[in-house]
Amino acid sequence: MSKRITWIINDITQVGGIERVVCNLSNYFQQNDCTIKIVSLNTKEGTPHFKLAPNIAIEHLSYPADEILNRKKLKTALADFLKNESDKSDILITCHPWIAMPILQQKSLYSGRIFCTEHATWESYSKIRRILNAHYYKRADKFIVLTENAKQIYQKHGVKNPAVIPNIITNYPEKTAPLISKELVAAGRLTAIKGYDRLIEAVAIIKDDFAPWHLTIYGDGEEHDRLVDLIHQNHLEKLIAIKNFTDDLPKQLLTCSAYLLSSHSEAFPMVALESLSSGLPIISFDIPSLREIDNNTNTIIFAEQDNIADLANKIKSFISSSDIQKRGIASRKLSENYSLEKIGKKWLKLFN
């Protein structure tokens, strides 16, 4: 049965994981007889960075981004949106809690069903924000999380029957990495939560055994200068480089032989899915979302969380191993669980 679906998102013109998932899912829904509209809260104009089918509508609400925390003003703006949107779509999907909360407060203004998606970890929010999120997500017609771990957390806080739908692999390469280079890679925002300092410290522990291997970290952010200083302090300039984040990361992944993930926490790391689809083995600190992706296959190499020495040992063991090609094949196979076709069907089932 055809559905009219409206997404509401902060800024559809941004280059980010949520924006990419929204565009790819929208294209899939449209191909399956749905009518799609994407509402961009904080923009006056612009087009998505990611490919979007020409008959998918974009609506800009022009709400100032610097007023996002003005709850009264935002609630009024979204009340007007809900009144206007009512009867124009069957399902409204939110992508951020600060948008979901005022919408759910005024749920009666919209005639369709409201689905709320959560893309961040429970731990990433303040205690007050966690309480507010759980309180208002109870009002959603369907609450969608990325992992079973997130589902269990929200159920403990009174959110009934959340649905688990993982992220999709949005760039599924035809070819896989040959795994013959001595290059390791990490990528993402250079923030404390990503733990790149721990990655640098791990390489420092094994630096005498690391060459001729090399690590490139792709990213921008407030930790950049501190991380560069840490590389210099440990005399790792020949072993580690930090480069600006690139839109061509999928191409870069194909030139490497493993992906390193050093985060303290991850809701559902898109770059890990992209790495697996490229046939890259992954070495990571132990985080629940990645454990779920691994699904007890022992494909991903895990180090004890916060144990930098263990991460160093896991990296050292990997670069001296003879089963890198075997691990690459297993990575590619694991990635098939997150194809657009498989995950898209879960969404369509939810709609109906």
C-alpha positions in Angstrom: 0.0 0.0 0.0 1.4 3.4 -1.0 2.4 5.7 1.8 3.1 9.4 2.0 6.3 9.9 4.0 7.7 13.1 5.4 11.1 13.4 7.0 12.0 16.4 9.2 15.7 17.0 9.7 17.9 19.9 10.9 19.7 20.6 7.6 19.4 18.3 4.6 22.3 20.1 2.8 24.9 19.0 5.4 27.4 16.3 4.7 26.7 13.7 7.4 25.6 10.2 8.2 22.0 11.1 9.0 21.6 13.1 5.8 23.1 10.3 3.7 20.8 7.7 5.3 17.7 9.9 4.8 18.5 10.4 1.1 19.3 6.8 0.4 16.2 5.5 2.3 14.1 8.1 0.6 15.2 6.9 -2.9 14.4 3.3 -1.8 11.0 4.3 -0.5 10.2 6.2 -3.6 11.1 3.1 -5.7 8.6 1.2 -3.6 5.6 3.3 -4.4 5.9 5.8 -1.5 5.6 9.6 -1.9 8.5 11.3 -0.2 9.1 14.8 1.2 12.1 16.0 3.2 11.6 19.0 5.4 14.8 20.9 6.4 14.3 22.9 9.5 17.2 25.3 9.5 17.6 26.1 5.8 16.1 28.7 3.5 17.3 27.0 0.3 19.8 24.5 -1.0 19.9 20.9 -2.2 21.2 17.7 -0.6 24.8 16.8 -1.0 23.8 13.2 -1.5 22.0 11.9 -4.6 18.2 12.2 -4.4 15.6 11.2 -6.9 14.2 14.2 -8.8 10.6 13.7 -7.8 11.4 13.8 -4.0 10.2 17.2 -2.6 12.4 19.4 -0.4 10.8 22.0 1.9 12.8 24.6 3.8 11.3 26.0 7.0 14.0 28.7 7.5 14.1 28.3 11.3 17.3 29.9 12.6 19.8 27.3 13.7 21.0 29.5 16.6 17.4 29.4 18.0 17.3 25.6 18.2 17.4 25.7 22.0 14.6 28.4 22.2 12.0 25.8 23.2 9.0 28.2 23.1 9.9 29.7 19.7 10.7 26.3 18.2 7.4 24.8 19.6 5.5 27.6 17.9 7.3 27.1 14.6 6.7 23.4 14.6 3.0 23.9 15.6 2.5 25.8 12.4 4.4 23.1 10.5 2.2 20.3 11.9 -1.0 22.2 11.1 0.1 22.7 7.6 1.4 19.1 7.2 -1.6 17.4 8.6 -3.5 15.4 6.0 -0.6 15.9 3.5 1.3 12.8 4.7 0.6 9.5 6.5 3.9 9.2 8.4 6.1 11.9 9.8 9.7 10.8 10.8 11.9 12.9 13.1 15.7 12.5 13.1 16.7 14.6 16.2 15.3 14.6 19.8 15.2 18.4 19.9 12.8 18.3 17.0 10.9 15.3 18.2 10.1 16.7 21.6 8.1 19.8 20.6 6.4 17.7 17.8 5.3 15.0 20.3 4.1 17.7 22.7 1.7 18.8 20.0 1.0 15.4 18.4 -2.7 16.1 18.1 -2.1 18.8 15.5 -1.0 16.1 13.0 -3.4 13.6 11.6 -0.9 10.9 10.7 1.5 8.7 12.6 4.7 10.0 14.1 7.9 7.9 14.0 11.0 9.1 15.9 14.5 7.8 15.2 17.4 8.0 17.6 20.9 8.1 16.1 23.0 8.9 19.2 23.9 6.7 22.2 22.1 7.1 25.5 25.5 7.9 27.1 26.1 10.9 24.8 23.3 12.9 26.3 23.2 14.7 29.6 21.2 13.2 32.4 18.4 15.7 31.9 18.3 15.2 28.2 18.1 11.4 28.7 15.0 11.8 31.0 13.4 14.2 28.5 14.1 11.9 25.5 12.6 8.9 27.2 9.6 10.8 28.5 8.6 12.2 25.1 9.6 9.2 22.9 6.9 7.3 24.8 4.3 9.4 22.8 5.6 8.3 19.4 3.6 5.9 17.3 6.9 4.1 16.7 10.3 4.7 18.2 13.2 3.4 16.1 16.7 2.7 17.4 19.8 1.3 15.8 20.7 -1.5 18.1 19.3 -4.1 20.5 21.4 -2.5 23.3 19.6 0.9 22.7 16.3 -0.8 22.7 16.9 -2.4 26.1 18.0 0.9 27.6 14.9 2.8 26.4 12.6 -0.1 27.5 14.1 0.2 31.0 13.1 3.8 31.0 9.5 3.2 30.0 9.5 3.4 26.2 7.3 0.5 25.1 8.0 -1.7 22.0 10.8 0.3 20.3 11.8 -1.1 16.9 15.4 -1.9 16.0 16.4 -1.0 12.4 20.1 -0.6 11.9 21.7 1.8 9.5 22.3 0.9 5.9 25.5 0.7 3.9 25.1 3.6 1.6 28.2 3.0 -0.6 28.5 -0.7 -1.5 31.6 -1.0 -3.7 31.7 -3.6 -6.5 35.4 -4.3 -5.7 37.0 -4.9 -2.4 40.3 -3.7 -1.0 43.2 -6.0 -2.1 44.7 -5.8 1.4 48.3 -5.6 0.1 49.2 -2.2 1.4 50.8 -1.4 4.7 48.3 1.3 5.4 45.8 1.5 8.3 43.0 4.1 8.4 40.7 5.8 10.9 38.2 8.5 10.1 35.7 10.8 11.8 35.2 14.0 13.7 38.3 14.9 15.8 36.5 15.0 19.1 37.3 13.5 22.5 34.6 10.8 22.2 36.4 9.3 19.2 39.5 8.5 21.2 42.1 9.2 18.6 44.6 10.1 21.4 44.3 6.5 22.5 45.0 5.3 19.0 48.1 7.4 18.8 49.2 6.1 22.2 48.7 2.5 21.1 50.9 3.0 18.1 53.5 4.7 20.4 53.6 1.5 22.4 54.5 -0.7 19.4 56.3 1.9 17.3 59.5 -0.1 17.1 57.6 -3.0 15.5 55.1 -0.8 13.5 57.1 0.2 10.4 56.7 -0.2 7.5 53.0 0.1 8.4 51.5 3.6 8.5 48.3 5.0 9.9 46.3 7.9 8.4 43.5 9.6 10.4 41.0 11.5 8.3 39.1 14.2 10.1 38.6 17.8 11.3 37.6 19.1 14.7 38.6 20.7 17.9 41.1 18.0 18.9 43.3 18.5 15.8 46.1 20.5 17.3 46.3 18.3 20.5 46.5 15.2 18.4 49.2 16.6 16.2 51.2 17.6 19.3 50.7 14.1 20.7 52.2 12.6 17.5 55.2 14.9 17.8 55.7 14.2 21.4 55.9 10.5 20.7 58.1 11.0 17.5 55.5 9.3 15.3 55.6 11.7 12.4 56.7 8.9 10.0 54.1 6.5 11.2 50.9 8.6 11.7 49.4 11.4 9.6 46.3 13.4 10.2 44.6 14.6 7.0 41.4 16.7 6.4 38.2 14.6 6.1 37.5 13.6 2.6 34.2 13.1 0.7 36.1 10.4 -1.2 36.7 8.2 1.9 35.2 5.0 0.2 37.9 5.3 -2.4 40.6 5.7 0.2 39.3 2.7 2.1 40.1 0.5 -0.9 43.8 1.4 -0.6 44.1 0.3 3.0 44.4 -3.0 4.8 42.4 -2.4 8.1 40.2 0.2 9.8 40.9 1.2 13.4 38.1 2.3 15.6 39.1 3.9 18.9 35.9 5.5 20.1 34.7 5.5 23.7 31.1 5.1 22.4 29.3 4.8 19.0 25.6 4.6 18.3 26.1 2.7 15.1 29.3 3.7 13.2 28.6 4.2 9.5 32.3 4.2 8.6 32.6 0.7 10.1 29.9 -0.6 7.8 31.6 1.1 4.8 34.9 -0.5 5.9 33.3 -4.0 6.1 31.7 -3.6 2.7 35.1 -2.7 1.3 36.5 -5.9 2.7 38.5 -4.2 5.4 39.2 -6.0 8.7 38.3 -3.8 11.7 40.2 -3.5 14.9 38.2 -1.7 17.6 37.8 -1.1 21.3 34.8 -3.1 22.6 31.6 -1.1 22.1 28.1 -2.6 22.2 27.0 -1.4 18.7 30.0 -2.9 17.1 29.5 -6.2 19.0 26.0 -6.3 17.5 27.4 -5.7 14.0 29.9 -8.6 14.6 27.0 -10.8 15.7 29.3 -13.4 17.4 31.1 -14.1 14.1 34.6 -13.0 15.5 35.0 -11.1 12.3 35.9 -7.8 14.1 39.0 -7.8 16.3 38.1 -6.3 19.7 40.4 -4.9 22.4 39.2 -4.3 25.9 37.6 -0.9 26.2 39.9 1.7 27.7 42.8 -0.7 27.6 45.3 1.0 25.3 48.0 -1.7 25.8 45.5 -4.3 24.6 44.6 -2.3 21.6 48.3 -2.0 20.8 48.8 -5.7 21.1 45.8 -6.4 18.8 47.2 -4.0 16.2 50.7 -5.6 16.5 49.2 -9.1 16.2 47.2 -8.1 13.1 50.1 -6.5 11.1 52.2 -9.6 11.7 49.5 -12.1 10.9 49.1 -14.2 7.8 45.3 -14.3 7.7 44.6 -10.7 6.6 43.0 -11.8 3.3 40.8 -14.3 5.1 39.6 -11.6 7.5 38.8 -9.4 4.5 36.6 -12.0 3.0 34.7 -12.4 6.3 34.3 -8.6 6.6 32.7 -8.4 3.2 30.3 -11.2 4.0 29.3 -9.6 7.3 28.5 -6.4 5.5 25.7 -8.1 3.5 23.5 -7.9 6.5 23.2 -4.1 6.1 22.4 -3.7 2.5 19.8 -1.2 1.4 17.5 -4.0 0.2 17.5 -5.9 3.5 17.2 -2.8 5.8 14.7 -1.1 3.5 12.3 -4.0 3.7 12.3 -3.6 7.5 11.2 0.0 7.1 8.4 -0.9 4.6 7.1 -3.5 7.0 7.0 -0.9 9.7 5.1 1.5 7.5 2.4 -1.1 6.9 
